[in-house]
Amino acid sequence: MTGKGAKKGATDLDVRSALRLPAGEPVDLAAYDARATPGAPPGGKRAARAAAAHTGERLAELQERLWAAGTAGDRRRVLLVLQGMDTSGKGGTVKHVIGRLNPSGCRIKAFTAPTEEERRHDFLRRVRRALPKAGEIGIFDRSHYEDVLIARVRALAPPAEIESRYGRIDDFERSLAENGVTLVKCFLHLSYEEQRRRLLRRLDRPDKHWKFTAGDIDDRALWPAYQQAYETALERCAAPHAPWYLVPADRKWYRNWAVGRLLLEHLEDLDPRYPKADFDVAACRERLLAED
């Protein structure tokens, strides 16, 4: 059975198989080690950072090919969804993994609390507006899953409404897949102890105070409820066309390497190609060479 690579003591050299959660099966987050490094290259942090640099070069090449194919009518695109508790590294992942790519071909959206205007519409409306276009790589820092996570924990919607959203999310993601969107959904699995350490480091550094609010401490009291909400979402909203990948996130170097590898493997499967010229290459070359 796949998806067990992040569990304590498990090993698997195939990153997607190592991190993919089994579709439709109950998820027990406590069984997964947030400091695990399934599939990581031998040599630990130093080797992973060197490998990440190579991965970045390959990602940049494939992104350009995807973008170029999109200009010629290829409707395919990629959507990377990053979910996780506060300090799990969603923003850091964007910086270290996506930072190597050409911003012209990326569409990054960080979802915050919905505005009053957004609350008057279906919860998926603002998500649809942020989707990548043909040839683009979209990155969601948080996503439509907030509407079955914080909305559930904080009771921001009636239970019946929350329950209906799981099915609507499944339908939405199936529609995306049918329309050329490759979904790469990553849950950045952080431990309770590591979150405390990261919050303390933010307090110790004045240049990180802007990232901290007293509410971060209040949310820690709700940790069990958030874990349960995530377990439900990871179980209810996983499918072959939209699997969840559980990425151990206590080690930042591994988190960045793993997400980069996941993105690379999906792009390599897509294997986008540069479009063929729709003009006479030789004739155009002759015209340029003939100029005075």
LUMLO-831638 format. One record per residue: residue in one letter; x, y negated, z of N, C-alpha, C, O in turn. Coordinates in steps of 0.2 Angstrom, whole numbers, plus 5000, padded with zeros to 4 digits. Layout:
% LUMLO-831638
TORLO   res    n_X    n_Y    n_Z   ca_X   ca_Y   ca_Z    c_X    c_Y    c_Z    o_X    o_Y    o_Z
TORLO     a      X      Y      Z      X      Y      Z      X      Y      Z      X      Y      Z
...
END
This chain:
% LUMLO-831638
TORLO   res    n_X    n_Y    n_Z   ca_X   ca_Y   ca_Z    c_X    c_Y    c_Z    o_X    o_Y    o_Z
TORLO     m   5004   5006   5000   5000   5000   5000   5004   4994   5000   5009   4994   5004
TORLO     t   5003   4989   4996   5007   4983   4995   5005   4978   5001   5000   4979   5005
TORLO     g   5009   4973   5001   5008   4967   5006   5011   4969   5013   5009   4964   5017
TORLO     k   5014   4974   5014   5017   4975   5021   5024   4973   5022   5026   4974   5028
TORLO     g   5027   4970   5017   5034   4969   5017   5036   4964   5023   5041   4964   5025
TORLO     a   5031   4959   5024   5032   4954   5029   5031   4957   5036   5033   4954   5041
TORLO     k   5029   4963   5037   5028   4966   5044   5034   4968   5047   5039   4969   5044
TORLO     k   5034   4968   5053   5040   4969   5057   5043   4976   5055   5040   4981   5055
TORLO     g   5050   4976   5053   5053   4982   5051   5052   4984   5044   5056   4989   5042
TORLO     a   5048   4981   5040   5047   4983   5033   5052   4980   5028   5054   4974   5030
TORLO     t   5054   4983   5023   5058   4980   5018   5055   4982   5011   5052   4987   5010
TORLO     d   5057   4977   5006   5054   4978   5000   5058   4973   4995   5058   4967   4997
TORLO     l   5061   4976   4990   5065   4971   4986   5061   4967   4981   5063   4963   4978
TORLO     d   5055   4970   4979   5050   4966   4975   5046   4961   4978   5042   4963   4983
TORLO     v   5048   4955   4977   5045   4949   4981   5037   4949   4981   5034   4949   4986
TORLO     r   5034   4950   4975   5027   4949   4975   5024   4955   4978   5019   4954   4982
TORLO     s   5027   4961   4978   5024   4967   4981   5025   4966   4989   5021   4969   4993
TORLO     a   5031   4963   4990   5033   4963   4997   5028   4958   5001   5026   4959   5007
TORLO     l   5026   4953   4998   5022   4948   5001   5015   4948   5000   5011   4944   5003
TORLO     r   5012   4951   4995   5005   4951   4993   5001   4955   4998   5003   4960   5000
TORLO     l   4996   4952   5000   4991   4955   5005   4986   4959   5001   4984   4957   4996
TORLO     p   4985   4965   5004   4980   4969   5001   4973   4966   5000   4970   4964   5005
TORLO     a   4970   4966   4994   4964   4963   4993   4958   4966   4997   4958   4972   4997
TORLO     g   4954   4962   5001   4948   4965   5004   4949   4969   5010   4945   4971   5013
TORLO     e   4956   4969   5013   4957   4973   5019   4958   4968   5025   4960   4962   5024
TORLO     p   4956   4970   5031   4957   4966   5037   4964   4963   5037   4969   4967   5036
TORLO     v   4965   4957   5040   4972   4954   5041   4973   4953   5048   4969   4950   5051
TORLO     d   4978   4956   5051   4980   4954   5058   4987   4950   5057   4992   4953   5057
TORLO     l   4986   4944   5058   4992   4940   5058   4998   4941   5063   5004   4941   5062
TORLO     a   4995   4944   5069   5000   4945   5074   5005   4951   5072   5010   4952   5075
TORLO     a   5003   4955   5067   5007   4961   5065   5012   4959   5060   5016   4963   5058
TORLO     y   5012   4953   5058   5017   4950   5053   5022   4946   5057   5021   4941   5060
TORLO     d   5029   4947   5056   5034   4944   5059   5036   4937   5055   5038   4938   5049
TORLO     a   5035   4932   5058   5036   4925   5055   5043   4924   5053   5045   4919   5050
TORLO     r   5048   4928   5056   5055   4927   5055   5057   4932   5050   5064   4932   5049
TORLO     a   5053   4936   5047   5055   4941   5043   5058   4938   5036   5056   4932   5035
TORLO     t   5062   4942   5033   5065   4939   5026   5064   4945   5021   5069   4947   5018
TORLO     p   5058   4948   5020   5057   4953   5015   5060   4951   5008   5058   4946   5005
TORLO     g   5064   4955   5005   5066   4954   4998   5072   4949   4997   5074   4948   4992
TORLO     a   5074   4946   5003   5079   4941   5002   5085   4944   5000   5087   4950   5001
TORLO     p   5089   4940   4996   5096   4942   4993   5101   4944   4999   5101   4940   5004
TORLO     p   5105   4949   4998   5110   4951   5004   5114   4945   5005   5116   4941   5000
TORLO     g   5116   4943   5011   5120   4937   5012   5116   4932   5016   5119   4927   5018
TORLO     g   5110   4933   5017   5106   4928   5021   5105   4921   5019   5104   4920   5013
TORLO     k   5106   4916   5023   5104   4909   5021   5108   4907   5016   5106   4904   5011
TORLO     r   5115   4908   5016   5119   4905   5011   5118   4908   5004   5117   4905   4999
TORLO     a   5117   4915   5004   5115   4918   4997   5108   4916   4995   5108   4915   4989
TORLO     a   5104   4915   4999   5097   4913   4997   5097   4906   4994   5094   4904   4989
TORLO     r   5101   4901   4997   5101   4895   4995   5105   4894   4988   5103   4890   4983
TORLO     a   5110   4898   4987   5113   4899   4980   5108   4902   4975   5108   4899   4970
TORLO     a   5105   4907   4977   5100   4910   4973   5094   4905   4971   5092   4905   4965
TORLO     a   5092   4901   4976   5087   4896   4975   5089   4891   4969   5085   4888   4966
TORLO     a   5096   4889   4969   5098   4884   4964   5097   4887   4957   5095   4884   4953
TORLO     h   5099   4894   4957   5098   4897   4950   5091   4898   4948   5089   4897   4943
TORLO     t   5087   4899   4953   5079   4900   4952   5077   4893   4950   5073   4893   4945
TORLO     g   5079   4887   4953   5077   4881   4951   5078   4879   4943   5074   4876   4940
TORLO     e   5084   4881   4941   5086   4880   4934   5081   4884   4929   5079   4882   4924
TORLO     r   5080   4890   4931   5076   4895   4927   5068   4892   4927   5065   4892   4922
TORLO     l   5066   4890   4933   5060   4887   4934   5059   4881   4929   5054   4880   4926
TORLO     a   5064   4876   4929   5064   4870   4925   5063   4872   4918   5060   4869   4914
TORLO     e   5067   4877   4916   5067   4880   4909   5060   4882   4907   5057   4880   4902
TORLO     l   5057   4886   4911   5050   4889   4910   5045   4884   4910   5040   4884   4906
TORLO     q   5046   4879   4915   5041   4874   4915   5041   4869   4909   5035   4868   4906
TORLO     e   5047   4868   4906   5047   4864   4900   5044   4868   4894   5040   4865   4890
TORLO     r   5045   4875   4894   5041   4879   4889   5034   4879   4890   5030   4879   4885
TORLO     l   5032   4879   4896   5024   4879   4897   5021   4872   4895   5016   4872   4892
TORLO     w   5025   4867   4897   5023   4860   4895   5022   4859   4887   5018   4857   4885
TORLO     a   5028   4862   4884   5028   4861   4877   5022   4865   4873   5019   4863   4869
TORLO     a   5021   4871   4876   5016   4876   4873   5009   4872   4874   5005   4873   4870
TORLO     g   5008   4869   4880   5002   4865   4881   5000   4860   4876   4995   4859   4874
TORLO     t   5006   4857   4873   5005   4851   4868   5002   4854   4862   5000   4851   4857
TORLO     a   5003   4861   4861   5001   4864   4854   4995   4868   4855   4994   4873   4851
TORLO     g   4991   4867   4861   4985   4871   4861   4985   4877   4866   4979   4880   4867
TORLO     d   4990   4878   4869   4990   4884   4874   4987   4881   4880   4989   4876   4883
TORLO     r   4982   4884   4882   4978   4882   4888   4980   4884   4895   4977   4882   4900
TORLO     r   4985   4888   4895   4987   4891   4901   4991   4886   4906   4994   4881   4903
TORLO     r   4990   4887   4912   4993   4882   4917   4994   4886   4924   4991   4892   4924
TORLO     v   4997   4884   4929   4999   4887   4935   4996   4883   4941   4997   4876   4940
TORLO     l   4993   4886   4946   4991   4882   4952   4994   4885   4958   4993   4891   4959
TORLO     l   4999   4882   4961   5002   4884   4967   4998   4881   4973   4998   4875   4974
TORLO     v   4995   4885   4977   4992   4883   4983   4996   4885   4989   4998   4891   4990
TORLO     l   4997   4880   4993   5001   4880   4999   4996   4879   5005   4994   4874   5006
TORLO     q   4995   4884   5010   4991   4883   5016   4996   4886   5022   5000   4890   5021
TORLO     g   4994   4883   5027   4998   4885   5033   4996   4880   5039   4994   4874   5038
TORLO     m   4998   4882   5045   4997   4878   5051   5002   4871   5050   5007   4871   5046
TORLO     d   5000   4866   5054   5005   4860   5054   5012   4862   5056   5013   4867   5060
TORLO     t   5017   4859   5052   5024   4860   5053   5026   4867   5049   5032   4869   5050
TORLO     s   5022   4870   5046   5024   4877   5042   5028   4875   5036   5031   4880   5034
TORLO     g   5028   4869   5034   5033   4867   5028   5029   4866   5022   5033   4868   5017
TORLO     k   5023   4864   5021   5020   4864   5015   5024   4858   5011   5025   4859   5005
TORLO     g   5025   4852   5014   5028   4847   5011   5035   4848   5009   5038   4846   5004
TORLO     g   5039   4852   5014   5046   4854   5013   5046   4859   5007   5051   4858   5003
TORLO     t   5041   4863   5006   5042   4867   5000   5041   4864   4994   5044   4865   4989
TORLO     v   5036   4859   4994   5036   4855   4988   5042   4851   4986   5044   4851   4980
TORLO     k   5045   4848   4991   5052   4845   4990   5057   4849   4988   5061   4847   4983
TORLO     h   5058   4855   4991   5064   4859   4989   5062   4864   4983   5067   4865   4979
TORLO     v   5056   4866   4981   5055   4870   4976   5053   4866   4970   5055   4867   4964
TORLO     i   5048   4862   4971   5045   4858   4965   5050   4852   4963   5049   4849   4958
TORLO     g   5054   4850   4968   5058   4844   4967   5063   4845   4961   5065   4840   4958
TORLO     r   5064   4851   4959   5069   4852   4953   5065   4852   4946   5069   4852   4941
TORLO     l   5059   4851   4946   5055   4852   4940   5054   4845   4937   5054   4840   4941
TORLO     n   5052   4844   4931   5050   4838   4928   5044   4835   4930   5039   4839   4929
TORLO     p   5043   4830   4934   5037   4827   4936   5032   4826   4931   5026   4826   4933
TORLO     s   5034   4825   4925   5029   4824   4919   5024   4830   4918   5019   4830   4916
TORLO     g   5027   4836   4920   5023   4842   4919   5020   4845   4926   5018   4851   4926
TORLO     c   5020   4841   4931   5018   4843   4937   5012   4839   4940   5012   4833   4938
TORLO     r   5007   4842   4943   5002   4838   4946   5001   4840   4953   4999   4845   4955
TORLO     i   5004   4836   4958   5004   4837   4965   4998   4833   4969   4997   4827   4968
TORLO     k   4995   4837   4973   4989   4834   4977   4990   4837   4984   4989   4843   4985
TORLO     a   4990   4832   4988   4990   4833   4996   4983   4832   4998   4981   4826   4998
TORLO     f   4979   4837   5000   4972   4836   5002   4972   4834   5010   4975   4837   5014
TORLO     t   4969   4828   5011   4968   4826   5018   4960   4826   5019   4956   4829   5015
TORLO     a   4958   4824   5025   4951   4824   5026   4947   4821   5021   4949   4815   5019
TORLO     p   4941   4824   5019   4937   4821   5014   4934   4814   5016   4933   4813   5021
TORLO     t   4934   4809   5011   4931   4803   5012   4923   4803   5013   4920   4809   5011
TORLO     e   4920   4798   5015   4913   4798   5015   4910   4799   5008   4905   4803   5008
TORLO     e   4913   4797   5003   4910   4798   4996   4911   4805   4995   4906   4808   4992
TORLO     e   4916   4808   4996   4918   4815   4994   4913   4820   4998   4911   4825   4996
TORLO     r   4911   4818   5004   4907   4822   5008   4900   4822   5006   4896   4827   5007
TORLO     r   4898   4817   5001   4891   4817   4998   4891   4822   4993   4885   4823   4990
TORLO     h   4896   4825   4991   4896   4830   4985   4898   4837   4987   4900   4838   4993
TORLO     d   4898   4842   4983   4900   4849   4984   4907   4849   4986   4911   4845   4983
TORLO     f   4909   4853   4991   4916   4853   4993   4921   4854   4988   4927   4852   4989
TORLO     l   4919   4858   4982   4924   4859   4977   4925   4854   4972   4929   4854   4968
TORLO     r   4921   4848   4972   4921   4843   4967   4928   4840   4967   4931   4839   4962
TORLO     r   4930   4838   4973   4937   4834   4973   4943   4839   4971   4948   4837   4969
TORLO     v   4942   4846   4972   4947   4850   4970   4947   4851   4963   4952   4851   4960
TORLO     r   4941   4851   4959   4941   4852   4952   4944   4846   4949   4947   4847   4944
TORLO     r   4943   4840   4952   4946   4834   4949   4954   4834   4949   4957   4830   4946
TORLO     a   4957   4838   4954   4964   4838   4955   4967   4844   4951   4973   4845   4952
TORLO     l   4964   4848   4947   4967   4854   4944   4972   4852   4939   4971   4847   4936
TORLO     p   4977   4856   4938   4982   4855   4933   4978   4855   4926   4974   4859   4925
TORLO     k   4981   4852   4921   4979   4852   4914   4983   4857   4910   4988   4860   4913
TORLO     a   4981   4859   4904   4985   4863   4900   4992   4862   4900   4994   4856   4899
TORLO     g   4996   4867   4901   5003   4866   4901   5006   4863   4908   5013   4863   4908
TORLO     e   5002   4862   4913   5005   4859   4919   5006   4864   4924   5002   4869   4924
TORLO     i   5010   4862   4929   5010   4866   4936   5007   4862   4941   5009   4856   4942
TORLO     g   5001   4864   4944   4998   4860   4949   5000   4863   4956   5002   4869   4957
TORLO     i   5001   4859   4961   5003   4860   4967   4998   4857   4972   4997   4851   4972
TORLO     f   4995   4861   4976   4990   4859   4981   4994   4860   4988   4995   4865   4990
TORLO     d   4995   4854   4992   4997   4854   4998   4990   4854   5003   4987   4849   5003
TORLO     r   4988   4860   5005   4982   4861   5008   4977   4861   5002   4979   4860   4996
TORLO     s   4971   4863   5003   4967   4865   4997   4959   4865   4999   4957   4863   5004
TORLO     h   4955   4869   4994   4948   4870   4996   4948   4875   5002   4942   4875   5004
TORLO     y   4953   4878   5004   4953   4882   5010   4952   4878   5016   4950   4881   5021
TORLO     e   4953   4872   5016   4952   4868   5022   4945   4868   5024   4943   4867   5030
TORLO     d   4940   4869   5019   4933   4869   5020   4930   4876   5023   4925   4876   5025
TORLO     v   4935   4881   5024   4933   4887   5028   4938   4888   5034   4938   4893   5037
TORLO     l   4943   4883   5035   4947   4883   5040   4946   4878   5045   4943   4880   5051
TORLO     i   4948   4872   5044   4947   4867   5049   4939   4866   5050   4937   4864   5055
TORLO     a   4935   4866   5045   4928   4865   5045   4925   4871   5049   4920   4869   5053
TORLO     r   4928   4877   5049   4925   4882   5054   4927   4881   5061   4923   4881   5065
TORLO     v   4934   4879   5062   4936   4879   5069   4933   4873   5072   4932   4873   5078
TORLO     r   4933   4867   5069   4930   4861   5071   4922   4860   5071   4919   4855   5073
TORLO     a   4919   4866   5068   4912   4866   5067   4910   4859   5063   4905   4856   5065
TORLO     l   4913   4858   5058   4911   4852   5054   4906   4854   5049   4903   4849   5045
TORLO     a   4903   4860   5049   4898   4862   5044   4894   4867   5048   4897   4871   5052
TORLO     p   4888   4868   5046   4884   4874   5049   4887   4881   5048   4890   4881   5042
TORLO     p   4886   4885   5052   4889   4892   5051   4887   4895   5044   4891   4898   5041
TORLO     a   4880   4894   5042   4878   4897   5036   4881   4894   5030   4883   4897   5025
TORLO     e   4883   4887   5031   4886   4884   5025   4893   4886   5025   4896   4888   5019
TORLO     i   4897   4887   5030   4904   4890   5030   4904   4897   5027   4908   4898   5023
TORLO     e   4899   4901   5029   4898   4908   5026   4897   4908   5019   4900   4912   5015
TORLO     s   4893   4903   5016   4892   4903   5009   4898   4901   5005   4899   4902   4999
TORLO     r   4903   4897   5008   4909   4895   5005   4913   4900   5002   4917   4899   4997
TORLO     y   4914   4905   5006   4918   4911   5004   4917   4913   4997   4921   4914   4993
TORLO     g   4910   4915   4996   4908   4917   4989   4909   4912   4984   4911   4913   4978
TORLO     r   4908   4906   4986   4909   4900   4981   4916   4899   4979   4918   4898   4973
TORLO     i   4920   4900   4984   4928   4900   4982   4930   4906   4978   4933   4905   4973
TORLO     d   4927   4912   4979   4929   4917   4975   4926   4916   4968   4930   4917   4963
TORLO     d   4920   4913   4967   4918   4912   4960   4922   4907   4957   4923   4907   4951
TORLO     f   4924   4902   4961   4928   4896   4958   4935   4899   4955   4937   4897   4950
TORLO     e   4938   4903   4959   4944   4905   4957   4944   4910   4952   4948   4911   4948
TORLO     r   4939   4914   4951   4938   4919   4946   4937   4914   4939   4939   4916   4934
TORLO     s   4933   4909   4940   4932   4905   4934   4939   4902   4932   4940   4901   4926
TORLO     l   4943   4900   4937   4950   4897   4935   4954   4902   4931   4957   4901   4926
TORLO     a   4954   4908   4934   4958   4913   4930   4955   4915   4923   4959   4916   4919
TORLO     e   4949   4915   4922   4946   4916   4916   4947   4910   4911   4947   4911   4905
TORLO     n   4949   4904   4914   4951   4899   4909   4958   4897   4909   4960   4891   4908
TORLO     g   4962   4902   4910   4969   4901   4909   4974   4898   4915   4979   4896   4914
TORLO     v   4971   4899   4921   4974   4896   4927   4977   4902   4930   4974   4907   4932
TORLO     t   4984   4902   4931   4987   4907   4935   4988   4905   4942   4991   4900   4944
TORLO     l   4984   4908   4947   4984   4906   4954   4990   4909   4958   4990   4915   4958
TORLO     v   4994   4905   4962   4999   4908   4966   4997   4905   4973   4999   4899   4975
TORLO     k   4994   4909   4977   4991   4906   4984   4996   4909   4989   4997   4915   4990
TORLO     c   4999   4904   4993   5004   4906   4998   5002   4903   5005   5000   4898   5006
TORLO     f   5001   4908   5009   5000   4906   5016   5007   4906   5020   5010   4912   5020
TORLO     l   5009   4901   5022   5015   4900   5026   5014   4902   5033   5011   4898   5037
TORLO     h   5017   4908   5035   5015   4911   5041   5020   4908   5046   5026   4910   5046
TORLO     l   5018   4904   5051   5022   4901   5056   5021   4904   5063   5015   4905   5064
TORLO     s   5025   4905   5067   5024   4907   5074   5022   4901   5078   5024   4895   5077
TORLO     y   5019   4903   5084   5017   4898   5089   5023   4894   5092   5023   4888   5093
TORLO     e   5028   4899   5093   5034   4896   5097   5038   4891   5092   5041   4886   5094
TORLO     e   5038   4893   5085   5042   4889   5081   5039   4883   5080   5042   4877   5079
TORLO     q   5032   4883   5080   5028   4876   5079   5030   4871   5084   5031   4865   5083
TORLO     r   5030   4874   5091   5032   4870   5096   5039   4867   5095   5040   4861   5097
TORLO     r   5044   4871   5093   5051   4868   5092   5051   4863   5087   5054   4858   5088
TORLO     r   5047   4864   5082   5047   4859   5076   5044   4852   5079   5046   4847   5077
TORLO     l   5038   4853   5082   5035   4847   5085   5040   4843   5090   5040   4837   5090
TORLO     l   5043   4847   5094   5048   4844   5098   5054   4840   5095   5056   4835   5096
TORLO     r   5056   4843   5089   5061   4840   5085   5058   4833   5082   5062   4828   5081
TORLO     r   5052   4833   5080   5049   4827   5077   5049   4822   5083   5050   4816   5081
TORLO     l   5048   4824   5089   5048   4819   5094   5055   4816   5096   5056   4811   5098
TORLO     d   5060   4820   5095   5067   4819   5096   5070   4814   5091   5075   4811   5092
TORLO     r   5066   4813   5085   5069   4809   5080   5064   4804   5078   5059   4805   5075
TORLO     p   5067   4798   5079   5062   4792   5077   5060   4792   5070   5055   4789   5068
TORLO     d   5064   4794   5065   5063   4794   5058   5057   4800   5057   5055   4800   5051
TORLO     k   5055   4804   5062   5050   4809   5061   5044   4807   5065   5039   4811   5064
TORLO     h   5044   4802   5068   5038   4800   5072   5032   4799   5068   5026   4801   5070
TORLO     w   5033   4797   5062   5027   4795   5058   5023   4802   5056   5018   4802   5054
TORLO     k   5027   4808   5056   5024   4814   5055   5020   4817   5061   5017   4822   5060
TORLO     f   5020   4814   5067   5018   4817   5073   5011   4813   5075   5011   4807   5075
TORLO     t   5006   4816   5078   5001   4813   5081   4999   4817   5087   5001   4823   5088
TORLO     a   4996   4814   5092   4995   4818   5098   4990   4823   5097   4990   4828   5101
TORLO     g   4986   4823   5092   4981   4828   5090   4985   4834   5088   4982   4840   5088
TORLO     d   4991   4834   5086   4995   4840   5084   4995   4845   5091   4995   4851   5090
TORLO     i   4996   4841   5096   4996   4845   5103   4989   4848   5104   4989   4854   5106
TORLO     d   4984   4844   5103   4977   4846   5104   4976   4852   5100   4972   4857   5102
TORLO     d   4978   4852   5094   4977   4858   5089   4980   4864   5091   4977   4870   5090
TORLO     r   4985   4864   5095   4989   4870   5097   4984   4874   5102   4984   4880   5103
TORLO     a   4980   4870   5106   4975   4874   5110   4970   4878   5106   4967   4882   5109
TORLO     l   4969   4876   5100   4965   4880   5095   4968   4885   5091   4965   4888   5086
TORLO     w   4974   4886   5093   4978   4891   5088   4975   4898   5087   4974   4900   5082
TORLO     p   4972   4901   5092   4968   4907   5091   4963   4907   5086   4962   4911   5082
TORLO     a   4959   4901   5087   4953   4900   5082   4956   4899   5075   4953   4902   5070
TORLO     y   4961   4895   5074   4964   4894   5068   4967   4901   5065   4966   4902   5059
TORLO     q   4970   4905   5069   4972   4911   5066   4967   4916   5064   4967   4919   5059
TORLO     q   4961   4916   5068   4955   4920   5066   4952   4917   5059   4950   4921   5055
TORLO     a   4952   4911   5059   4949   4908   5053   4954   4909   5047   4951   4911   5041
TORLO     y   4960   4909   5048   4965   4911   5042   4964   4919   5040   4964   4920   5034
TORLO     e   4963   4923   5045   4963   4930   5044   4956   4931   5040   4956   4935   5035
TORLO     t   4951   4928   5042   4945   4929   5038   4945   4926   5031   4943   4930   5026
TORLO     a   4949   4920   5030   4949   4918   5023   4954   4922   5019   4953   4923   5013
TORLO     l   4959   4925   5022   4964   4929   5018   4961   4936   5016   4963   4938   5011
TORLO     e   4956   4938   5020   4953   4944   5019   4947   4943   5014   4947   4947   5009
TORLO     r   4943   4938   5015   4937   4937   5011   4939   4934   5004   4935   4935   4999
TORLO     c   4944   4930   5003   4946   4927   4997   4952   4929   4993   4956   4925   4991
TORLO     a   4953   4936   4993   4958   4939   4989   4956   4943   4984   4951   4947   4985
TORLO     a   4959   4943   4978   4956   4947   4972   4962   4948   4968   4967   4944   4968
TORLO     p   4962   4953   4963   4968   4954   4959   4970   4948   4955   4976   4947   4953
TORLO     h   4965   4944   4953   4966   4938   4949   4968   4932   4953   4971   4927   4951
TORLO     a   4967   4933   4960   4969   4927   4965   4971   4930   4971   4968   4929   4977
TORLO     p   4977   4934   4971   4979   4937   4978   4982   4932   4982   4984   4926   4980
TORLO     w   4983   4933   4989   4986   4929   4994   4993   4932   4995   4994   4938   4995
TORLO     y   4998   4928   4995   5005   4930   4997   5006   4927   5004   5006   4921   5005
TORLO     l   5008   4931   5009   5010   4929   5016   5017   4928   5016   5021   4933   5015
TORLO     v   5019   4922   5017   5027   4920   5017   5029   4918   5024   5027   4913   5026
TORLO     p   5033   4923   5027   5036   4921   5033   5039   4914   5033   5043   4913   5029
TORLO     a   5037   4909   5038   5040   4902   5037   5044   4900   5043   5045   4894   5043
TORLO     d   5045   4904   5048   5050   4902   5053   5057   4900   5051   5060   4895   5053
TORLO     r   5059   4903   5046   5066   4902   5043   5064   4898   5036   5062   4900   5031
TORLO     k   5066   4891   5036   5065   4887   5031   5068   4889   5024   5065   4889   5019
TORLO     w   5074   4891   5025   5078   4893   5019   5074   4899   5016   5074   4900   5010
TORLO     y   5072   4904   5020   5068   4910   5017   5062   4907   5014   5060   4909   5008
TORLO     r   5058   4903   5017   5052   4901   5014   5053   4897   5008   5049   4899   5003
TORLO     n   5058   4893   5007   5059   4890   5001   5061   4895   4995   5059   4894   4989
TORLO     w   5065   4899   4997   5067   4904   4992   5062   4909   4990   5061   4910   4984
TORLO     a   5057   4911   4994   5052   4915   4993   5047   4912   4988   5044   4915   4984
TORLO     v   5045   4906   4990   5040   4903   4986   5043   4901   4979   5039   4902   4974
TORLO     g   5049   4899   4979   5052   4898   4972   5052   4905   4968   5051   4905   4962
TORLO     r   5054   4910   4971   5054   4917   4968   5047   4919   4965   5046   4921   4960
TORLO     l   5042   4918   4970   5035   4919   4968   5033   4915   4962   5030   4918   4957
TORLO     l   5034   4909   4962   5032   4905   4956   5036   4907   4950   5033   4907   4944
TORLO     l   5042   4909   4950   5046   4911   4945   5044   4917   4942   5043   4918   4936
TORLO     e   5042   4922   4946   5040   4928   4943   5033   4928   4939   5032   4931   4934
TORLO     h   5029   4923   4942   5023   4922   4938   5024   4918   4931   5021   4920   4926
TORLO     l   5028   4914   4931   5030   4910   4925   5033   4915   4920   5032   4915   4914
TORLO     e   5038   4919   4923   5041   4924   4918   5036   4929   4915   5036   4931   4909
TORLO     d   5031   4931   4919   5025   4935   4916   5022   4931   4911   5020   4934   4906
TORLO     l   5020   4925   4912   5017   4921   4907   5021   4920   4900   5019   4920   4895
TORLO     d   5028   4920   4901   5033   4919   4896   5030   4914   4890   5030   4916   4885
TORLO     p   5030   4908   4892   5028   4903   4888   5033   4902   4882   5039   4902   4884
TORLO     r   5031   4900   4876   5036   4899   4871   5035   4892   4868   5030   4889   4868
TORLO     y   5041   4890   4866   5041   4883   4862   5036   4884   4856   5037   4889   4852
TORLO     p   5032   4879   4854   5028   4880   4848   5032   4879   4842   5037   4875   4842
TORLO     k   5030   4882   4837   5034   4882   4830   5032   4875   4827   5027   4872   4828
TORLO     a   5037   4872   4824   5037   4866   4820   5031   4866   4815   5030   4871   4811
TORLO     d   5027   4861   4815   5021   4860   4810   5023   4856   4805   5019   4852   4802
TORLO     f   5030   4855   4803   5033   4851   4798   5038   4854   4795   5041   4859   4798
TORLO     d   5041   4852   4789   5046   4855   4786   5053   4853   4789   5055   4847   4788
TORLO     v   5056   4857   4793   5062   4855   4797   5068   4853   4792   5071   4848   4793
TORLO     a   5069   4857   4787   5074   4856   4782   5073   4849   4779   5078   4845   4778
TORLO     a   5067   4848   4776   5066   4842   4773   5067   4836   4777   5070   4831   4775
TORLO     c   5065   4836   4783   5066   4830   4788   5073   4829   4789   5076   4824   4790
TORLO     r   5077   4835   4790   5084   4834   4791   5088   4831   4785   5092   4827   4786
TORLO     e   5086   4833   4779   5088   4830   4773   5087   4823   4773   5092   4819   4771
TORLO     r   5081   4821   4774   5079   4813   4774   5084   4809   4779   5086   4804   4777
TORLO     l   5085   4812   4785   5089   4809   4790   5097   4808   4787   5100   4803   4788
TORLO     l   5099   4814   4784   5106   4814   4782   5107   4809   4776   5112   4807   4775
TORLO     a   5102   4808   4772   5102   4804   4766   5102   4797   4768   5103   4792   4763
TORLO     e   5100   4795   4774   5100   4788   4776   5107   4784   4775   5112   4787   4776
TORLO     d   5107   4778   4773   5113   4774   4772   5116   4773   4779   5121   4770   4779
END
